[in-house]
Amino acid sequence: MNRSTTRTRRIRPGVAVALASGLLLTACTAEKPDRSADGRTPAGETAGRAAPASAAAVSPSASPTAPAELPGLGPRTRATVGADTRQVVVVTGEGEDSDHSTVRLYERHATRGWVPAAAAWPARNGHKGWSKHHMMGDKRTPVGTFTLTDAGGKLPNPGTDLPYDLDRGPVYTASGLNPENKPKAGALDYVVAINYNRVPGKPPYDFTRPMGDDRGGGIWLHVSHYGGTEGCVGIPREQMKQLLRALEPGAKPMVVMGPRADLAE
Protein backbone atom coordinates (compact mmCIF):
# COMPACT_ATOMS: atom_id res chain seq x y z
CA MET A 1 0.00 0.00 0.00
CA ASN A 2 1.43 3.36 -0.99
CA ARG A 3 0.84 6.30 1.31
CA SER A 4 1.89 9.87 1.05
CA THR A 5 3.90 10.78 4.14
CA THR A 6 5.15 14.19 3.13
CA ARG A 7 4.06 17.02 5.40
CA THR A 8 4.28 20.60 4.26
CA ARG A 9 4.33 23.78 6.29
CA ARG A 10 1.31 25.98 5.77
CA ILE A 11 -0.55 28.84 7.31
CA ARG A 12 -3.77 27.56 8.72
CA PRO A 13 -6.99 29.59 8.49
CA GLY A 14 -8.52 31.06 11.62
CA VAL A 15 -5.52 30.69 13.96
CA ALA A 16 -6.90 31.81 17.33
CA VAL A 17 -5.06 34.22 19.62
CA ALA A 18 -4.88 32.74 23.13
CA LEU A 19 -4.83 34.72 26.40
CA ALA A 20 -1.76 34.86 28.63
CA SER A 21 -3.57 32.64 31.18
CA GLY A 22 -1.96 29.60 29.64
CA LEU A 23 -5.18 28.20 28.17
CA LEU A 24 -3.91 27.70 24.63
CA LEU A 25 -5.58 26.45 21.46
CA THR A 26 -3.38 26.94 18.40
CA ALA A 27 -1.06 29.84 19.14
CA CYS A 28 -0.03 32.12 21.98
CA THR A 29 0.99 35.75 22.40
CA ALA A 30 2.57 36.29 25.79
CA GLU A 31 1.85 39.41 27.79
CA LYS A 32 -0.27 41.10 25.15
CA PRO A 33 -3.95 42.02 25.38
CA ASP A 34 -6.37 39.84 23.44
CA ARG A 35 -7.71 41.50 20.28
CA SER A 36 -10.99 41.30 18.47
CA ALA A 37 -11.40 39.65 15.05
CA ASP A 38 -10.85 42.98 13.28
CA GLY A 39 -7.53 43.52 15.08
CA ARG A 40 -8.67 46.34 17.35
CA THR A 41 -7.79 46.44 21.05
CA PRO A 42 -10.86 45.69 23.23
CA ALA A 43 -12.56 48.63 24.93
CA GLY A 44 -10.86 49.69 28.15
CA GLU A 45 -7.31 48.87 26.97
CA THR A 46 -4.64 50.94 25.26
CA ALA A 47 -2.49 49.28 22.63
CA GLY A 48 0.85 48.19 24.10
CA ARG A 49 -0.13 48.46 27.81
CA ALA A 50 -2.63 46.89 30.17
CA ALA A 51 -5.84 48.62 31.23
CA PRO A 52 -5.88 50.31 34.68
CA ALA A 53 -6.38 47.80 37.46
CA SER A 54 -8.25 50.07 39.88
CA ALA A 55 -11.69 48.98 40.92
CA ALA A 56 -13.05 52.41 40.05
CA ALA A 57 -12.18 51.86 36.41
CA VAL A 58 -14.36 48.76 36.21
CA SER A 59 -18.11 49.11 35.86
CA PRO A 60 -19.96 47.18 38.62
CA SER A 61 -22.39 45.90 35.99
CA ALA A 62 -19.69 44.57 33.66
CA SER A 63 -19.66 40.79 33.17
CA PRO A 64 -17.48 38.51 31.06
CA THR A 65 -18.80 37.60 27.62
CA ALA A 66 -19.97 34.00 27.47
CA PRO A 67 -17.96 31.74 25.11
CA ALA A 68 -19.54 31.61 21.67
CA GLU A 69 -21.61 28.57 20.71
CA LEU A 70 -21.59 26.96 17.27
CA PRO A 71 -23.93 29.15 15.17
CA GLY A 72 -27.12 27.57 13.93
CA LEU A 73 -26.98 24.59 16.27
CA GLY A 74 -29.67 24.04 18.88
CA PRO A 75 -29.05 22.51 22.33
CA ARG A 76 -29.77 18.93 21.25
CA THR A 77 -27.34 19.14 18.34
CA ARG A 78 -24.66 20.94 20.36
CA ALA A 79 -24.80 18.14 22.92
CA THR A 80 -23.59 15.66 20.28
CA VAL A 81 -20.24 17.45 19.89
CA GLY A 82 -17.50 15.88 21.99
CA ALA A 83 -16.31 17.85 25.01
CA ASP A 84 -12.70 17.40 23.86
CA THR A 85 -13.40 18.26 20.22
CA ARG A 86 -11.73 21.50 19.08
CA GLN A 87 -12.62 21.46 15.36
CA VAL A 88 -16.08 21.05 13.86
CA VAL A 89 -17.14 21.11 10.22
CA VAL A 90 -20.77 22.28 10.04
CA VAL A 91 -22.66 21.28 6.89
CA THR A 92 -25.95 23.18 6.77
CA GLY A 93 -28.47 21.94 4.21
CA GLU A 94 -31.00 24.27 2.65
CA GLY A 95 -33.86 21.82 3.17
CA GLU A 96 -34.74 18.17 3.74
CA ASP A 97 -35.03 17.46 0.02
CA SER A 98 -32.41 19.93 -1.22
CA ASP A 99 -28.97 18.96 -2.51
CA HIS A 100 -27.50 22.42 -1.83
CA SER A 101 -25.70 23.18 1.42
CA THR A 102 -23.03 25.34 3.05
CA VAL A 103 -19.86 24.17 4.80
CA ARG A 104 -17.93 26.07 7.46
CA LEU A 105 -15.05 25.04 9.71
CA TYR A 106 -15.03 26.22 13.34
CA GLU A 107 -12.33 25.95 15.99
CA ARG A 108 -12.83 26.09 19.74
CA HIS A 109 -10.88 28.84 21.51
CA ALA A 110 -10.17 28.32 25.21
CA THR A 111 -11.93 31.53 26.29
CA ARG A 112 -13.84 32.86 23.27
CA GLY A 113 -15.56 29.57 22.44
CA TRP A 114 -16.24 28.55 18.84
CA VAL A 115 -14.82 30.87 16.19
CA PRO A 116 -14.88 30.53 12.37
CA ALA A 117 -11.62 29.19 10.95
CA ALA A 118 -12.55 29.93 7.33
CA ALA A 119 -15.21 31.55 5.20
CA ALA A 120 -18.41 29.66 4.39
CA TRP A 121 -18.11 27.41 1.33
CA PRO A 122 -20.84 26.29 -1.07
CA ALA A 123 -21.38 22.54 -1.10
CA ARG A 124 -23.57 19.80 -2.57
CA ASN A 125 -25.03 16.91 -0.62
CA GLY A 126 -27.19 13.92 -1.54
CA HIS A 127 -29.14 14.33 -4.78
CA LYS A 128 -32.43 13.66 -2.95
CA GLY A 129 -31.53 15.61 0.18
CA TRP A 130 -31.06 14.29 3.72
CA SER A 131 -32.07 11.27 5.79
CA LYS A 132 -32.15 10.55 9.52
CA HIS A 133 -32.12 6.83 8.64
CA HIS A 134 -29.80 6.55 5.65
CA MET A 135 -30.16 3.40 3.54
CA MET A 136 -28.01 2.07 0.73
CA GLY A 137 -28.92 3.71 -2.56
CA ASP A 138 -31.36 6.30 -1.19
CA LYS A 139 -29.18 9.14 -2.57
CA ARG A 140 -29.59 11.06 0.67
CA THR A 141 -26.89 12.28 3.05
CA PRO A 142 -27.05 10.98 6.64
CA VAL A 143 -28.08 13.55 9.25
CA GLY A 144 -25.94 13.54 12.37
CA THR A 145 -22.63 14.20 14.09
CA PHE A 146 -19.67 12.05 13.09
CA THR A 147 -15.93 11.94 13.78
CA LEU A 148 -13.33 12.62 11.07
CA THR A 149 -10.20 10.48 11.39
CA ASP A 150 -9.01 9.37 7.95
CA ALA A 151 -8.28 10.86 4.54
CA GLY A 152 -6.98 9.81 1.15
CA GLY A 153 -7.34 10.36 -2.56
CA LYS A 154 -6.16 9.95 -6.10
CA LEU A 155 -3.64 12.78 -5.73
CA PRO A 156 -0.75 13.10 -3.25
CA ASN A 157 -1.35 14.41 0.24
CA PRO A 158 -1.88 18.19 -0.02
CA GLY A 159 -0.57 18.70 3.52
CA THR A 160 -3.00 17.13 5.97
CA ASP A 161 -1.89 15.60 9.27
CA LEU A 162 -4.73 13.08 9.12
CA PRO A 163 -3.63 9.58 8.04
CA TYR A 164 -3.67 9.80 4.23
CA ASP A 165 -4.20 6.83 1.91
CA LEU A 166 -2.88 7.54 -1.58
CA ASP A 167 -4.34 6.18 -4.84
CA ARG A 168 -5.92 2.78 -4.34
CA GLY A 169 -6.63 2.44 -8.04
CA PRO A 170 -10.35 2.40 -8.88
CA VAL A 171 -11.34 3.20 -5.29
CA TYR A 172 -10.48 6.86 -5.82
CA THR A 173 -11.48 7.04 -9.47
CA ALA A 174 -14.81 8.77 -10.08
CA SER A 175 -16.47 8.28 -13.45
CA GLY A 176 -19.73 8.94 -15.24
CA LEU A 177 -22.05 11.90 -14.89
CA ASN A 178 -23.85 13.39 -11.92
CA PRO A 179 -27.63 14.02 -11.97
CA GLU A 180 -26.98 17.35 -13.70
CA ASN A 181 -24.99 15.65 -16.48
CA LYS A 182 -21.67 17.03 -15.29
CA PRO A 183 -18.64 14.70 -15.17
CA LYS A 184 -17.63 13.26 -11.80
CA ALA A 185 -13.99 12.91 -12.85
CA GLY A 186 -11.62 14.21 -10.18
CA ALA A 187 -14.22 14.18 -7.38
CA LEU A 188 -12.16 11.69 -5.38
CA ASP A 189 -8.81 13.38 -5.85
CA TYR A 190 -9.09 14.34 -2.15
CA VAL A 191 -11.45 12.78 0.39
CA VAL A 192 -12.07 12.76 4.13
CA ALA A 193 -14.02 9.77 5.37
CA ILE A 194 -17.08 10.62 7.46
CA ASN A 195 -17.34 7.99 10.18
CA TYR A 196 -20.87 6.92 9.34
CA ASN A 197 -21.23 3.11 9.38
CA ARG A 198 -17.50 2.54 9.13
CA VAL A 199 -14.61 1.69 11.42
CA PRO A 200 -12.62 4.79 12.47
CA GLY A 201 -8.90 4.48 11.92
CA LYS A 202 -9.23 2.52 8.69
CA PRO A 203 -8.45 4.02 5.26
CA PRO A 204 -11.45 5.56 3.47
CA TYR A 205 -11.61 2.63 1.04
CA ASP A 206 -12.28 0.16 3.90
CA PHE A 207 -15.87 -0.97 3.45
CA THR A 208 -16.50 -2.67 6.79
CA ARG A 209 -20.11 -1.81 7.72
CA PRO A 210 -20.78 -2.18 11.50
CA MET A 211 -24.53 -1.47 11.04
CA GLY A 212 -24.81 -3.76 8.02
CA ASP A 213 -24.56 -3.21 4.28
CA ASP A 214 -28.19 -2.14 3.96
CA ARG A 215 -27.43 1.04 5.95
CA GLY A 216 -25.02 2.23 3.28
CA GLY A 217 -21.59 3.74 3.76
CA GLY A 218 -18.69 5.28 1.92
CA ILE A 219 -19.91 8.74 2.94
CA TRP A 220 -17.09 11.19 2.35
CA LEU A 221 -16.24 14.86 2.12
CA HIS A 222 -14.74 15.13 -1.35
CA VAL A 223 -14.07 17.46 -4.26
CA SER A 224 -17.31 18.85 -5.67
CA HIS A 225 -18.50 17.81 -9.13
CA TYR A 226 -21.11 20.57 -8.84
CA GLY A 227 -24.13 18.33 -8.68
CA GLY A 228 -26.07 16.26 -6.15
CA THR A 229 -24.13 13.29 -4.77
CA GLU A 230 -24.87 9.67 -3.89
CA GLY A 231 -24.77 10.70 -0.22
CA CYS A 232 -21.39 12.42 0.20
CA VAL A 233 -20.71 16.14 0.63
CA GLY A 234 -18.87 17.85 -2.25
CA ILE A 235 -16.72 20.95 -1.62
CA PRO A 236 -14.88 23.04 -4.26
CA ARG A 237 -11.37 21.74 -4.91
CA GLU A 238 -9.34 24.56 -3.35
CA GLN A 239 -11.57 24.62 -0.27
CA MET A 240 -11.26 20.84 0.05
CA LYS A 241 -7.47 21.18 0.09
CA GLN A 242 -7.77 24.01 2.61
CA LEU A 243 -9.93 21.84 4.85
CA LEU A 244 -7.49 18.94 4.68
CA ARG A 245 -4.60 21.19 5.68
CA ALA A 246 -6.58 22.61 8.59
CA LEU A 247 -7.81 19.38 10.18
CA GLU A 248 -5.67 18.17 13.08
CA PRO A 249 -5.99 14.66 14.61
CA GLY A 250 -5.24 16.11 18.05
CA ALA A 251 -8.24 18.44 17.76
CA LYS A 252 -10.50 15.38 17.40
CA PRO A 253 -12.44 16.90 14.48
CA MET A 254 -16.09 16.13 13.86
CA VAL A 255 -18.67 16.96 11.22
CA VAL A 256 -22.20 18.06 12.11
CA MET A 257 -24.52 17.88 9.12
CA GLY A 258 -28.16 18.08 8.18
CA PRO A 259 -30.92 20.44 7.09
CA ARG A 260 -30.92 23.83 8.78
CA ALA A 261 -34.14 23.08 10.69
CA ASP A 262 -32.78 19.82 12.10
CA LEU A 263 -29.49 21.36 13.20
CA ALA A 264 -31.38 24.09 15.08
CA GLU A 265 -33.03 21.54 17.39
Helices and strands as residue ranges (DSSP letters): G 55-57, H 75-78, E 87-93, E 100-109, E 113-116, E 121-124, E 130-131, E 141-142, E 144-153, E 164-166, G 169-172, E 191-194, G 213-215, E 220-223, E 233-235, H 237-246, G 249-251, E 254-259, H 260-263
